[in-house]
Amino acid sequence: MTPEALEDEDARPAPPVYPAITRAERAHGRRLAAIHDMYRAELDAVAGLLDAIRAGAGNAADLAPAVAGTQLARNMALFGTACGRDCALLQNHHDIEEQWMFPSLAERGGAVLAPVIARLKAEHAVIHGLIGALHEAARDLTASPGAEGFARCAADFTVLDRAIRSHFGYEERALEEPLGALRVPI
């Protein structure tokens, strides 16, 4: 799947509807968005640094340490993955979803949730690749600061930022009701 395909709303399976869902169950399902908000804040911080560098108020050499200093990167450095350190900064969050939350949803929600869960896993793989590319671009920029390296880093970040925000939005919409109605802990 490409980053553009990840954002294709028509290709994303629709989640089941739970007509009897309560307000409390819906609120529980919205807790996933609160977790995602932490990651969105970090994306916003990196975007702000990119903007400052473009405006001449920041140093391009500061970008890699800023990316590496995010909680996303620290999670990656602490926990690692089978595909290596640069596989993804969101790996820990996605591991939790894939190893704990998705199996609970699949067990309780049955086959009706299977296409949604499969799609979310496929989107995770795309995002992991994009994060690895950004991390590599940021390291290259630190090693050899310059306009070309900065442009590559900024372009990689833009693609990643769009993909993550699109993925989070879909995941939150698709899982809000199932998480609450099926009482899957977050």
C-alpha positions as CSV (number, residue, x, y, z in Angstrom):
1,M,0.0,0.0,0.0
2,T,1.3,3.5,-0.9
3,P,0.8,6.5,1.3
4,E,-1.8,7.8,-1.2
5,A,-3.7,4.5,-1.0
6,L,-3.6,4.7,2.8
7,E,-5.6,8.0,2.6
8,D,-8.2,6.5,0.2
9,E,-11.4,6.7,2.3
10,D,-13.3,4.6,-0.3
11,A,-10.9,1.7,0.2
12,R,-11.3,1.7,4.0
13,P,-13.8,-0.9,5.2
14,A,-16.8,0.5,7.1
15,P,-17.0,-0.6,10.7
16,P,-20.1,-2.2,12.0
17,V,-22.8,0.0,13.7
18,Y,-23.9,-0.7,17.2
19,P,-27.3,0.9,17.5
20,A,-27.7,0.2,21.2
21,I,-24.4,1.8,22.1
22,T,-24.7,4.0,25.3
23,R,-23.1,7.4,25.8
24,A,-20.7,5.8,28.3
25,E,-19.6,3.2,25.8
26,R,-19.1,5.8,23.1
27,A,-17.1,7.9,25.6
28,H,-14.9,4.8,26.3
29,G,-14.3,4.3,22.6
30,R,-13.2,7.9,22.3
31,R,-10.3,7.3,24.7
32,L,-8.3,6.1,21.8
33,A,-8.4,9.6,20.3
34,A,-7.0,11.0,23.6
35,I,-4.0,8.7,23.2
36,H,-3.6,9.7,19.6
37,D,-3.7,13.4,20.6
38,M,-0.3,12.9,22.4
39,Y,1.2,11.8,19.1
40,R,-0.5,14.6,17.2
41,A,1.1,17.1,19.6
42,E,4.5,15.7,18.8
43,L,3.8,15.9,15.1
44,D,2.8,19.5,15.6
45,A,6.1,20.2,17.4
46,V,8.2,18.8,14.6
47,A,6.1,20.8,12.1
48,G,6.7,23.9,14.1
49,L,10.4,23.3,14.0
50,L,10.3,22.8,10.3
51,D,8.4,26.0,9.9
52,A,11.0,27.9,12.1
53,I,13.9,26.5,10.0
54,R,12.1,27.5,6.7
55,A,11.6,31.0,8.2
56,G,15.3,31.3,9.2
57,A,14.5,31.2,12.9
58,G,15.8,27.7,13.4
59,N,18.8,25.5,12.6
60,A,18.4,22.5,10.3
61,A,20.8,20.6,12.5
62,D,18.3,20.8,15.3
63,L,15.8,18.7,13.4
64,A,17.2,15.2,13.9
65,P,17.6,15.6,17.7
66,A,14.0,17.0,17.9
67,V,12.7,14.0,16.0
68,A,14.8,11.6,18.1
69,G,13.7,13.3,21.3
70,T,10.0,12.7,20.8
71,Q,8.2,10.1,22.8
72,L,7.6,8.2,19.6
73,A,11.3,7.9,19.0
74,R,12.1,7.0,22.6
75,N,9.5,4.2,22.5
76,M,11.2,2.9,19.4
77,A,14.7,3.1,20.9
78,L,13.5,1.4,24.1
79,F,11.5,-1.5,22.6
80,G,13.0,-2.1,19.2
81,T,11.4,-4.2,16.6
82,A,12.1,-7.2,14.3
83,C,12.7,-4.8,11.4
84,G,15.3,-2.8,13.3
85,R,15.6,0.5,15.2
86,D,14.4,2.6,12.2
87,C,11.4,0.5,11.4
88,A,9.0,2.9,13.1
89,L,8.6,5.4,15.8
90,L,5.0,4.3,16.4
91,Q,5.9,0.6,16.7
92,N,5.2,0.4,20.5
93,H,1.8,2.0,20.1
94,H,0.9,-0.2,17.1
95,D,2.3,-3.3,18.9
96,I,-0.1,-2.6,21.8
97,E,-3.0,-2.3,19.3
98,E,-2.0,-5.3,17.2
99,Q,-1.1,-7.7,20.1
100,W,-3.7,-6.7,22.6
101,M,-6.5,-4.4,21.4
102,F,-7.1,-5.9,17.9
103,P,-7.3,-9.5,19.1
104,S,-9.8,-8.5,21.8
105,L,-11.8,-6.7,19.2
106,A,-11.6,-9.7,16.8
107,E,-12.6,-12.2,19.5
108,R,-15.6,-10.1,20.7
109,G,-16.6,-8.6,17.4
110,G,-16.2,-11.5,15.1
111,A,-15.8,-11.5,11.3
112,V,-17.6,-8.2,10.9
113,L,-14.6,-6.4,12.3
114,A,-12.0,-8.5,10.5
115,P,-11.7,-6.2,7.3
116,V,-11.3,-3.1,9.5
117,I,-8.6,-4.7,11.6
118,A,-6.8,-6.0,8.5
119,R,-6.9,-2.5,7.0
120,L,-5.6,-0.9,10.1
121,K,-2.7,-3.3,10.3
122,A,-1.8,-2.6,6.6
123,E,-1.9,1.1,7.4
124,H,0.5,0.5,10.3
125,A,3.0,-1.1,8.0
126,V,2.9,1.9,5.6
127,I,3.4,4.3,8.5
128,H,6.3,2.3,9.9
129,G,8.1,2.6,6.5
130,L,7.4,6.3,6.4
131,I,8.8,6.9,9.9
132,G,11.9,4.9,9.0
133,A,12.4,7.1,5.9
134,L,12.0,10.3,8.0
135,H,14.4,9.1,10.7
136,E,17.0,8.3,8.0
137,A,16.5,11.7,6.3
138,A,16.9,13.4,9.7
139,R,20.1,11.5,10.5
140,D,21.5,12.4,7.0
141,L,20.6,16.0,7.5
142,T,22.5,16.1,10.8
143,A,25.5,14.5,9.3
144,S,25.5,16.9,6.3
145,P,23.3,20.0,6.9
146,G,22.1,21.7,3.8
147,A,19.2,22.8,1.8
148,E,18.8,19.5,-0.2
149,G,18.9,17.4,3.0
150,F,16.4,19.7,4.7
151,A,14.1,19.6,1.7
152,R,14.2,15.8,1.8
153,C,13.5,15.7,5.5
154,A,10.6,18.2,5.2
155,A,9.1,16.3,2.3
156,D,9.3,13.0,4.2
157,F,7.7,14.6,7.2
158,T,4.8,16.0,5.2
159,V,4.0,12.6,3.8
160,L,4.3,11.0,7.2
161,D,2.2,13.7,8.9
162,R,-0.6,13.3,6.4
163,A,-0.5,9.5,6.7
164,I,-0.6,9.4,10.5
165,R,-3.4,12.0,10.7
166,S,-5.4,10.1,8.1
167,H,-4.8,6.8,9.8
168,F,-5.6,8.1,13.3
169,G,-8.9,9.6,12.0
170,Y,-10.0,6.4,10.4
171,E,-8.9,4.3,13.4
172,E,-10.8,6.5,15.8
173,R,-14.0,6.5,13.6
174,A,-13.8,2.8,12.9
175,L,-13.1,1.7,16.5
176,E,-15.0,4.2,18.6
177,E,-18.2,2.1,18.7
178,P,-16.6,-1.3,18.7
179,L,-14.3,-0.4,21.6
180,G,-17.1,0.8,23.7
181,A,-19.9,-1.6,22.8
182,L,-17.6,-4.6,23.0
183,R,-16.1,-3.3,26.2
184,V,-12.5,-3.6,25.1
185,P,-10.2,-2.0,27.6
186,I,-7.9,0.8,26.2
